[in-house]
Amino acid sequence: MFNWTASAWPILASAALKSTLVLGAAWLIAYLLRGRTAGARHMVWTASAAALVALPLLSVALPALRVRLANAVLPADAGIVFRATAATAAEAAGAAAAQQAPAGRTAATQAPARGIDGKLALMLLWMVGIAAGFLQMLAAWAMLWRTRRAARVSPDQGEADTLAFHLGIDHPVQVLETSSGMPMTFGVLRPTVLLPREARAWSGERRRVVLLHELAHVLRGDAVTHLLGRTALVLHWWNPLAWTMWREFLKERERATDDLVLRAGTTASDYAGHLLEIARTMQVRPASAAAGVAMARRSQLEGRLLAILDGRTARGQQGRAATVGAVVLAIAIMAPLAAVRAQSQAEQNAPPAVEATILAANAQKNHDILDQAAVAYEQLRKFAEAQKLRQASLSLTEQVSGQLSKDYAIALVKLGDLARKRGAYQESTDYYTKALEQGDRPEVFSALMNLGRDSWRGDVSGVLGRLLTINKDPAKALEYLTRARNVASNGNDLGTAMTWMAMVRQADPEGAAEADSIYRGAMASEEPDSAAQALTLDFYAQYLNTHDRAEEAAVLEARAKAIHTARAAALSPVLASWSQAVRVGGGVTAPSLLSKIEPEYSEEARATKLQGTVLVKVVVDTDGLAKDIQVLKSQGMGLDEQAVIAITQWKFKPGMKDGVPVPVLAQIEINFRLK
């Protein structure tokens, strides 16, 4: 089931607010132009309709303009709720997963199936209304198209050609005779005037007035603006101001057309009489009103007659160029408004500006300021900013401590780690190599480990294989890993280095027995029930399975799973609310995700090409954080822990019951995939 409220509700809410702002501005301008011509006011409503049509298109096409002030009125994009995907190259080291999950997915919860909530119901109603509106327009267009095909050329075609010439219409306008109906103009590319058969019984003056009116619509391009205004109404049918705009649009259009007829020499009283008689004796077919421009609507007749007979009314006209210019201007003004979005939680908590941070750190001679800001940018996946901060930290460290210092080596290693996250593997190798030039020390442990793993996996294929300029070299890998073992500052690091040494040796048929001994030594050096020991157990179990020692492997797999589960629980915040967690349904609404950090692939899972889904049970507490995280489906190899680490950084909008936040039970799937 798709969580439409997570992705589409902000669009509807933002569109409602922005369209209301546009229509409010149009109302103000139209009011200020109340003493001007109807054509000028109709131009305003046409421009506002164009802005409303452009609003959803620009909102999708333009990059988001995140404005903190918009958070007060616009909802933040909810993003993905309860599902994420970590994707990585099958054998690339250290690449952080930043790939989004399919939009709009919801997680399974342990609650029974729930009904449609209020926001989702509104979204469905909105889409149904839009679909119905466009179907109505399509049906009206098809009906008038069939009517035009079945109609015959009117005997008044010659009179219409003469009037069109005097009005300045430079393209042919067909006048057709239909069986019945209100006089109407139809067609964008082929403008056509439809007259009922009973028009033959009219006086010559009435036929002239009717033809003048319909040709005025053609001259003004009202078939095009009618389509534009109707589309705006369909897209924003739920907004009462859009319906008011539509009524004003039609009213001012007809008054502007009446002004053209009067300026052509028709007496106001005679024209009013003809219009009244036509409206009295003829009806507009509702089915055709969505596509055609009818001559008279009874609901507007009184106001039109008063305007026709009022000699003080201004009767100038706006040219097509002015209308096109107003439309273009409205869309241009609409563009920045459409791009405005509320900031996400992560953006609201954005780290300080890069340049200001560098200046402050240099002034205080404190590279820790730069390192802390770089970490914040890395969490936001803004690697360019993080890279600039890391490089500034390296330069500052060199100035303060010198190239042979421990801090300088650490800065190089961190730059290498960041390069791997960006996918710049050769650059990462260069930084690590430069760090090792400072000598083997505990600070370069991770550099030695990564270089060792890269050497062991040197046969990377595809694009990454072309980026990595190293060849598979088990001897070189063993050298790096041995050096890492020698500089390890604790038992867990020592065990990790030995575990990878065992993996390299077990790939050599002559080193299988030695690998068994190294694995045992790694487990002995590691802290009991530590993450490092769990990973060693995972690898050793795989080794045992490949050597027909399945019973021993099963024991190790069970121990590893227990450690992974306990480690994942230890990484999870504890539920602080005194209330008992509840399930969605029975008046309890589901939480929605405000911001998330994508999980990273562990080196161990990447090395073994492990893919799968980690399924966890959580309680989304009243403060919007996931707590009491329990692994229901484990993958091991560090993926469980990576999933929990990511989820603890997610920010939710809490579930609600009777308008009050409540802790809600949910399940979250983290999919780990190799690209």
C-alpha positions in Angstrom: 0.0 0.0 0.0 1.3 3.4 -0.9 1.5 6.2 1.6 0.1 9.0 -0.5 -0.1 11.2 2.5 3.6 11.1 2.9 4.5 12.4 -0.6 1.4 14.0 -2.1 -0.3 15.6 0.9 2.4 18.4 1.1 1.8 19.0 -2.7 -1.9 19.5 -2.1 -1.4 21.6 1.0 1.2 23.8 -0.6 -0.9 24.1 -3.8 -3.9 25.2 -1.8 -1.9 27.9 0.0 0.0 29.1 -3.1 -3.1 29.1 -5.3 -5.0 31.1 -2.7 -2.2 33.6 -2.6 -2.3 33.9 -6.4 -6.1 34.3 -6.5 -6.0 36.8 -3.7 -3.5 38.9 -5.7 -5.7 38.6 -8.8 -8.8 39.7 -6.8 -6.9 42.8 -5.5 -5.7 43.8 -9.0 -9.1 43.2 -10.5 -10.6 45.4 -7.8 -8.1 48.2 -8.5 -9.1 48.0 -12.2 -12.8 48.2 -11.5 -13.0 51.5 -13.3 -11.1 50.2 -16.4 -12.3 48.0 -19.2 -13.7 44.5 -18.9 -10.9 43.4 -21.2 -8.3 44.6 -18.8 -9.9 42.7 -15.9 -10.4 39.6 -18.0 -6.7 39.7 -18.8 -5.9 39.7 -15.1 -8.1 36.6 -14.6 -6.5 34.9 -17.7 -3.0 35.5 -16.2 -4.1 34.1 -12.9 -5.5 31.0 -14.6 -2.1 30.5 -16.4 -0.3 30.8 -13.1 -2.6 28.2 -11.5 -2.0 25.8 -14.4 1.8 26.4 -14.2 1.9 26.0 -10.4 2.0 22.1 -10.3 4.2 21.9 -13.4 6.7 24.3 -12.0 6.6 22.7 -8.6 7.8 19.4 -10.2 10.2 20.8 -12.8 12.0 23.5 -10.7 14.6 22.6 -8.1 13.3 23.1 -4.6 14.0 26.5 -3.0 14.2 25.7 0.7 13.2 28.6 2.8 13.2 28.4 6.6 10.3 31.0 6.9 8.1 28.7 4.7 8.1 26.1 7.6 5.5 28.3 9.4 2.9 27.8 6.6 4.0 25.0 4.3 4.3 21.3 5.3 7.7 19.8 5.0 8.1 17.0 2.4 7.4 13.8 4.3 9.6 11.7 2.2 9.7 7.9 2.6 8.0 6.3 5.6 9.3 3.1 7.0 11.4 1.9 4.1 14.9 2.5 2.9 17.5 0.9 0.6 21.2 0.8 1.0 22.8 0.1 -2.4 26.5 -0.4 -3.1 28.9 -1.8 -5.6 29.4 -5.4 -5.1 33.1 -5.1 -4.3 33.8 -1.4 -3.8 35.0 -0.4 -0.4 33.4 2.3 1.7 30.8 3.7 -0.7 28.0 5.2 1.3 24.5 4.3 0.1 22.5 7.4 -0.9 19.9 5.9 -3.1 16.3 6.6 -2.2 13.7 3.9 -1.9 10.7 3.9 -4.2 8.6 6.9 -3.4 5.6 6.7 -1.3 6.1 3.3 0.2 4.9 2.6 3.7 6.1 0.0 6.0 4.2 -3.0 7.2 3.1 -2.6 10.8 2.1 -5.2 13.2 -1.3 -3.7 13.5 -4.3 -5.1 11.7 -5.3 -3.6 8.4 -6.4 0.0 9.0 -8.8 2.2 7.1 -8.1 5.1 5.0 -7.1 8.1 7.1 -8.4 11.6 6.6 -5.4 12.9 4.6 -5.4 9.9 2.3 -9.2 10.3 1.7 -8.7 13.9 0.8 -5.9 13.0 -1.6 -8.1 10.3 -3.3 -11.0 12.8 -3.6 -8.6 15.4 -5.1 -7.4 13.0 -7.8 -10.9 11.8 -8.5 -12.1 15.3 -8.9 -9.3 16.2 -11.3 -10.0 13.0 -13.4 -13.7 13.8 -13.5 -13.0 17.4 -14.6 -10.7 16.4 -17.5 -13.1 13.6 -18.6 -15.9 16.2 -18.7 -13.7 18.5 -20.8 -12.8 15.6 -23.1 -16.5 14.6 -23.5 -17.5 18.2 -24.3 -14.8 18.5 -26.8 -15.8 15.2 -28.5 -19.5 16.2 -28.6 -18.8 19.6 -30.2 -16.3 18.0 -32.6 -19.1 15.5 -33.7 -21.5 18.4 -33.9 -19.2 20.3 -36.2 -18.6 17.3 -38.4 -22.4 16.8 -38.8 -23.2 20.5 -39.4 -23.7 22.2 -42.7 -22.3 25.5 -44.0 -24.5 28.4 -42.8 -26.2 30.7 -45.3 -24.6 33.5 -43.3 -21.1 32.5 -44.2 -20.7 35.4 -46.6 -21.9 37.9 -44.1 -19.5 36.5 -41.5 -16.6 36.8 -43.9 -17.4 40.5 -44.4 -17.7 41.2 -40.7 -14.5 39.3 -40.0 -12.6 41.4 -42.5 -13.8 44.6 -40.9 -12.9 43.3 -37.4 -9.4 42.6 -38.6 -9.5 38.8 -38.4 -6.9 37.6 -40.9 -7.7 33.9 -40.9 -10.8 32.0 -42.2 -13.6 31.4 -39.7 -16.2 28.8 -40.7 -19.9 29.4 -39.9 -21.9 26.2 -39.6 -25.6 25.5 -39.0 -26.6 23.0 -36.3 -29.9 21.5 -35.5 -30.4 23.4 -32.2 -28.6 25.1 -29.3 -27.2 28.4 -28.3 -24.9 30.3 -30.7 -21.4 29.3 -29.8 -17.7 29.5 -30.8 -15.6 26.4 -30.8 -12.1 25.4 -31.9 -8.6 26.5 -31.2 -6.8 25.7 -34.5 -10.0 25.8 -36.6 -12.2 28.5 -35.1 -15.9 27.8 -35.9 -19.1 29.7 -35.2 -22.1 27.4 -34.6 -25.5 28.8 -35.3 -28.8 27.0 -34.7 -31.1 26.3 -37.7 -33.8 28.6 -36.3 -31.4 31.5 -36.9 -32.8 31.6 -40.4 -36.0 33.0 -39.0 -34.2 35.9 -37.3 -34.1 39.4 -38.6 -31.0 40.4 -40.5 -30.0 42.7 -37.7 -30.1 40.0 -35.1 -28.0 37.6 -37.2 -25.5 40.4 -37.7 -25.3 41.1 -34.0 -24.9 37.4 -33.2 -22.2 37.0 -35.8 -20.4 40.1 -34.5 -20.5 38.7 -31.0 -19.1 35.3 -32.0 -16.5 36.7 -34.3 -15.4 39.0 -31.4 -14.7 35.8 -29.4 -12.6 34.6 -32.3 -10.7 37.9 -32.5 -10.0 37.8 -28.8 -8.8 34.2 -28.8 -11.4 33.2 -26.2 -11.4 29.6 -27.3 -7.8 29.3 -26.1 -8.3 31.2 -22.9 -11.4 29.2 -22.2 -9.4 26.0 -22.3 -6.7 27.6 -20.0 -9.3 28.8 -17.5 -11.1 25.5 -17.4 -7.9 23.6 -16.9 -7.0 25.8 -14.0 -10.4 25.1 -12.5 -10.1 21.4 -12.9 -6.6 21.3 -11.2 -7.8 23.4 -8.3 -11.5 22.4 -8.1 -11.3 21.9 -4.4 -10.4 25.6 -3.9 -13.5 27.8 -3.5 -11.6 30.8 -4.8 -10.9 28.9 -8.1 -14.7 28.7 -8.7 -15.0 32.4 -8.0 -12.2 33.0 -10.4 -14.0 31.0 -13.1 -17.2 33.0 -12.6 -15.4 36.3 -12.9 -13.4 35.0 -15.8 -16.6 34.2 -17.7 -18.3 37.4 -16.7 -15.5 39.7 -17.8 -15.0 37.8 -21.0 -18.6 38.2 -22.1 -18.6 41.9 -21.1 -15.3 42.5 -23.1 -16.9 40.8 -26.1 -20.1 42.9 -25.7 -17.8 46.0 -25.7 -16.4 44.9 -29.1 -19.9 44.5 -30.5 -20.9 48.0 -29.3 -17.7 49.6 -30.6 -18.6 48.1 -34.1 -21.6 50.4 -34.2 -24.4 48.4 -32.7 -26.9 50.4 -30.7 -26.8 49.5 -27.0 -30.6 49.2 -26.5 -31.0 47.0 -29.7 -28.1 44.8 -28.7 -29.5 44.4 -25.2 -32.9 43.4 -26.7 -31.4 40.8 -29.0 -29.3 39.3 -26.2 -32.3 39.1 -23.9 -34.4 37.4 -26.5 -31.7 34.8 -27.3 -31.1 34.0 -23.6 -34.9 33.7 -23.1 -35.5 31.3 -26.0 -32.3 29.2 -26.0 -30.5 27.1 -23.5 -26.8 26.3 -23.2 -26.2 22.6 -23.3 -24.3 21.9 -20.0 -22.4 19.0 -21.7 -20.8 21.4 -24.2 -20.1 24.3 -21.8 -16.7 22.9 -20.8 -15.3 23.2 -24.3 -17.3 25.8 -26.2 -17.8 29.6 -25.7 -21.6 30.2 -25.6 -23.2 33.5 -26.4 -25.4 34.0 -23.3 -25.7 32.4 -19.8 -28.9 33.3 -17.9 -27.0 33.6 -14.6 -24.9 36.4 -16.0 -27.5 38.2 -18.0 -28.6 40.9 -15.6 -25.1 42.2 -15.0 -24.3 42.2 -18.7 -27.4 44.1 -19.6 -26.7 46.7 -17.0 -23.2 47.1 -18.3 -24.4 47.3 -21.9 -26.9 50.1 -21.2 -24.5 52.0 -18.9 -23.0 54.8 -21.1 -20.3 55.5 -18.6 -18.7 52.1 -18.9 -15.2 52.1 -20.4 -15.2 50.0 -23.6 -11.6 49.7 -24.7 -9.9 46.4 -25.6 -6.7 44.7 -24.6 -4.8 43.3 -27.6 -3.6 39.7 -27.8 0.0 40.8 -27.3 -1.0 42.4 -24.0 -2.7 39.2 -22.8 0.2 37.0 -23.9 2.6 39.3 -22.0 0.4 39.2 -18.9 0.4 35.4 -19.0 4.2 35.2 -19.4 4.7 37.7 -16.6 2.3 35.7 -14.3 4.2 32.5 -15.0 7.5 34.2 -14.4 6.3 35.5 -11.1 4.8 32.1 -10.2 8.1 30.3 -10.8 9.9 31.3 -7.5 6.7 30.9 -5.5 6.2 27.4 -7.0 9.8 26.4 -6.1 9.5 27.5 -2.4 9.5 24.5 -0.1 9.5 24.1 3.6 12.9 22.9 4.9 13.2 19.3 6.0 14.3 18.5 9.5 17.8 17.8 8.3 18.0 21.2 6.5 16.7 23.0 9.6 19.5 21.4 11.5 22.1 22.2 8.8 25.7 22.8 9.9 27.2 26.3 9.7 28.4 27.8 6.5 31.6 26.4 5.2 33.5 29.6 4.8 32.5 31.0 8.1 33.5 27.8 9.8 37.0 27.8 8.1 37.5 31.5 9.2 36.5 30.7 12.8 38.7 27.6 13.0 41.8 29.4 11.5 41.3 32.3 13.9 41.3 29.9 16.9 43.9 27.5 15.4 41.4 24.7 16.2 41.0 22.0 13.6 38.4 20.2 15.7 35.9 22.9 14.6 36.4 21.9 11.0 36.2 18.2 11.7 32.9 18.5 13.6 31.4 20.5 10.8 32.7 18.0 8.2 31.0 15.2 10.1 27.7 17.1 10.0 28.0 17.7 6.2 28.9 14.0 5.6 25.7 13.0 7.5 23.7 15.2 5.0 25.6 13.6 2.1 27.0 17.0 1.2 30.4 15.6 0.3 31.7 18.7 -1.6 31.3 20.8 1.6 32.8 18.1 3.8 35.8 17.8 1.4 36.5 21.5 1.6 36.4 21.4 5.4 38.6 18.3 5.6 41.2 19.9 3.3 41.1 23.1 5.4 41.6 20.9 8.6 44.6 19.2 6.9 46.2 22.6 6.1 45.5 24.0 9.6 46.9 20.8 11.2 50.1 21.1 9.1 50.5 24.8 10.1 50.0 24.1 13.8 51.5 20.6 14.3 53.6 19.9 11.3 53.6 17.0 8.8 55.1 14.4 11.1 52.4 14.8 13.8 49.8 12.3 14.8 47.0 14.9 13.9 48.4 15.3 10.4 48.2 11.5 9.8 44.7 11.4 11.2 43.6 14.3 8.9 45.0 12.4 5.8 43.1 9.2 6.9 39.9 11.1 7.3 40.3 12.6 3.8 40.9 9.1 2.5 37.7 7.8 4.2 35.7 10.7 2.7 37.1 10.1 -0.8 35.8 6.5 -0.5 32.3 7.8 0.4 32.4 10.0 -2.7 33.5 7.0 -4.9 36.9 8.5 -5.5 38.8 5.3 -4.7 42.2 6.3 -6.4 42.1 9.6 -4.5 41.4 7.6 -1.3 44.4 5.4 -2.0 46.6 8.4 -2.5 45.6 10.0 0.8 46.1 6.7 2.7 49.6 6.2 1.1 50.6 9.7 2.1 49.4 9.0 5.7 51.5 5.8 5.8 54.5 7.9 4.9 54.3 9.3 8.4 55.0 5.8 9.7 52.9 2.9 11.0 51.0 4.0 14.0 47.6 3.3 15.5 46.1 6.4 13.8 46.6 4.8 10.3 44.9 1.5 11.3 41.8 2.1 9.1 44.0 3.1 6.2 46.0 -0.1 6.4 42.8 -2.1 6.6 41.2 -0.5 3.6 44.3 -0.8 1.5 44.6 -4.4 2.5 41.0 -5.1 1.6 41.4 -3.3 -1.7 44.4 -5.3 -2.6 42.6 -8.5 -1.8 39.6 -7.4 -4.0 41.7 -5.9 -6.8 39.7 -7.7 -9.5 36.8 -5.2 -9.2 34.8 -5.3 -12.5 32.8 -2.6 -14.3 33.1 1.1 -13.8 34.6 0.8 -10.3 37.2 -1.6 -11.7 38.4 1.1 -14.1 38.5 3.6 -11.2 40.6 1.4 -9.0 44.1 1.2 -10.5 45.2 -1.7 -8.3 45.4 -5.4 -9.2 44.4 -8.2 -7.0 47.4 -8.9 -5.0 46.9 -11.3 -2.0 50.6 -10.9 -1.0 50.2 -7.1 -0.8 46.9 -7.5 1.0 48.5 -9.7 3.6 51.3 -7.2 4.0 48.9 -4.3 4.7 46.7 -6.4 7.0 49.8 -7.7 8.9 50.9 -4.0 9.4 47.4 -3.2 10.6 47.6 -6.0 13.1 50.9 -4.7 14.4 49.6 -1.2 15.0 46.2 -2.3 16.5 45.6 -0.4 19.7 43.1 -2.8 21.2 42.0 -6.4 21.1 39.0 -5.8 18.8 41.1 -4.0 16.1 43.7 -6.8 16.5 40.9 -9.4 15.9 39.5 -7.5 12.9 42.9 -7.4 11.2 43.5 -11.1 11.9 40.0 -12.0 10.6 40.8 -10.4 7.3 44.2 -12.0 7.3 42.4 -15.4 7.7 40.1 -14.6 4.7 43.1 -13.9 2.5 44.8 -17.1 3.6 41.8 -19.3 3.2 41.5 -18.2 -0.5 44.9 -19.9 -1.0 44.5 -23.7 -1.0 47.8 -24.0 0.9 46.7 -21.6 3.6 43.4 -23.2 4.7 44.9 -24.7 7.8 46.6 -21.5 8.7 43.3 -19.6 8.3 41.6 -21.8 10.8 44.3 -21.0 13.4 44.1 -17.2 12.6 40.3 -17.2 13.0 40.7 -18.8 16.5 43.4 -16.3 17.4 41.1 -13.4 16.3 38.2 -14.7 18.5 40.5 -15.1 21.5 41.8 -11.5 21.2 38.4 -9.9 20.8 36.2 -8.8 23.6 33.4 -11.3 24.3 30.1 -10.4 22.6 31.6 -7.4 20.8 30.8 -6.4 17.3 34.2 -7.4 16.2 33.8 -10.9 17.6 30.4 -11.2 15.9 31.9 -10.5 12.6 34.7 -12.9 13.1 32.1 -15.6 14.0 30.3 -14.8 10.8 33.4 -15.3 8.7 34.6 -18.3 10.6 31.2 -19.9 10.2 31.3 -19.4 6.5 34.8 -21.0 6.4 33.6 -24.0 8.4 30.6 -24.5 6.1 32.9 -24.6 3.1 35.1 -27.3 4.8 32.2 -29.7 5.7 32.0 -28.6 9.4 28.4 -27.6 9.4 27.7 -28.5 13.0 30.5 -26.3 14.3 29.4 -23.5 11.9 25.8 -23.7 13.2 27.0 -23.0 16.8 29.1 -20.0 15.7 26.2 -18.7 13.6 23.8 -18.8 16.6 26.4 -17.0 18.7 26.9 -14.3 16.0 23.2 -13.8 15.6 22.7 -13.4 19.4 25.5 -10.8 19.5 24.2 -8.9 16.5 20.7 -8.8 18.0 22.1 -7.6 21.4 24.3 -5.0 19.7 21.4 -3.7 17.7 19.3 -3.4 20.8 22.2 -1.6 22.7 22.4 1.0 19.9 18.6 1.7 20.2 17.3 4.4 22.5 15.0 3.2 25.2 11.3 4.1 25.2 10.9 7.0 27.6 7.1 7.5 27.4 5.1 5.9 30.2 2.3 5.1 27.9 2.0 1.7 26.4 2.8 1.6 22.7 -0.2 1.1 20.5 -0.8 -0.1 17.0 -2.2 1.9 14.0 -6.0 1.7 13.7 -8.9 2.4 15.9 -8.4 6.1 15.7 -4.6 5.9 15.9 -2.9 7.5 12.8 0.4 6.3 11.5 3.6 8.2 12.0 5.2 9.9 9.0 8.9 10.4 8.2 10.2 13.9 8.2 13.9 13.2 7.6 16.2 10.2 7.3 19.8 9.1 6.9 20.4 6.3 4.5 22.2 3.2 6.0 25.7 2.4 4.8 27.0 -1.0 3.6 29.4 -2.6 6.0 32.8 -3.6 4.6 32.2 -7.2 5.7 28.9 -7.5 3.9 30.4 -6.0 0.8 33.3 -8.4 0.9 31.0 -11.4 1.0 28.5 -9.9 -1.5 25.8 -10.2 1.1 22.4 -8.8 0.1 19.1 -9.0 1.9 16.5 -7.2 4.0 16.9 -6.3 7.7 13.5 -6.1 9.3 13.1 -4.4 12.6 10.3 -3.6 15.0 10.3 -0.1 16.5 8.2 2.2 18.6 7.9 5.7 17.2 7.7 7.7 20.4 5.9 11.0 21.0 9.2 12.9 20.4 9.3 11.6 16.9 12.3 9.2 17.4 12.4 5.4 16.9 13.0 3.6 20.1 13.1 0.0 21.5 14.4 -1.2 18.1 14.4 -4.9 17.8 15.8 -6.9 14.9 13.2 -9.4 13.6 15.0 -10.5 10.5 18.8 -10.4 10.7 21.4 -10.4 8.0 24.6 -10.3 10.1 27.9 -9.0 8.8 27.3 -5.7 10.4 24.2 -4.9 8.4 21.9 -5.2 11.4 23.9 -2.6 13.3 24.1 -0.3 10.2 20.3 -0.4 9.9 19.8 0.5 13.5 22.4 3.3 13.4 20.5 4.8 10.5 17.1 4.4 12.0 18.1 6.1 15.3 18.8 9.2 13.2 15.4 9.3 11.5 12.9 11.9 12.6 9.2 11.2 12.5 6.0 13.1 12.9 4.5 11.0 15.8 1.3 9.0 15.4 -1.8 10.7 16.8 -4.9 9.7 18.7 -7.6 12.2 19.4 -5.2 15.0 18.5 -2.5 13.8 21.0 0.8 12.2 20.1 1.1 8.6 21.1 3.9 6.0 20.9 3.1 3.7 17.9 4.4 0.2 17.0 5.7 -0.2 13.5 8.1 -2.3 11.4 10.8 -0.9 9.2 12.5 -2.7 6.3 16.1 -1.8 5.3 17.0 -3.3 2.0 20.7 -3.9 1.3 21.4 -4.3 -2.4 24.5 -4.7 -4.5 24.6 -2.6 -7.7 
